[in-house]
Amino acid sequence: MLRERRPGVGRGHLLQDSRGQALSEHVPLLIVVGLVTLFVVARYGGAISRRFRCATSQTGAVVVRPGDPPLVEPGCADGEAASEPSPPAEPPLPTAIPPVSFKSPMMGNVPLDHCLTFGKNCGKPAADAFCRSQGFSQSESFSEEMVATTRTPSGELCDQSFAPNRAPFCGRFTSVDCAS
């Protein structure tokens, strides 16, 4: 029991308990009790609150007496309130978009050369550049063949005049599969 210290006795007007101890001497104990209370509420408070809401959702009031069974109503599995909505469903994972295949890609009215510039950066670099020009991020696969005339993405013409003794001389894409 706390009582007020009388003027002129001790150090001033501090509250004292029944043994004459000042309130300030109880502060460490009060801090420990407060921290333990916070831990218990944080650890078990949600479950207790859900169980109470479950019990009151159907009865309107709850009276708990020693020896009563746990407060779980029909429809409130594991202490969950029947009226609580279930958590939102996870959104479906995006499905992989299949690659788009371009058959015999053209540069104007001439087959697309398999090199970015005449004789350089052939194959994958040229296929990737074509796919980016079509709005995709890269090529996934491609196939090539040798023909008489092609045009590079930079506009250079490759034709048989570069190697009249070697036919066919220029490489073109027969298909390019582009992916996002």
Protein Blocks (a to p, Z undefined) as FASTA:
>chain_A
ZZdddehiajbjcdddfkopafklmmmmmmmmmmmmmmmmmmmmmmmmmmmmmmmmmnop
acddehiacdddehiaghiafklccddddddddddddddddehiaehjaccdfbfbghia
ghjlmmmmmmmmnopabdfbdcddddfbdcdfkopacdfklmmmbccfbdcdfbdcddZZ
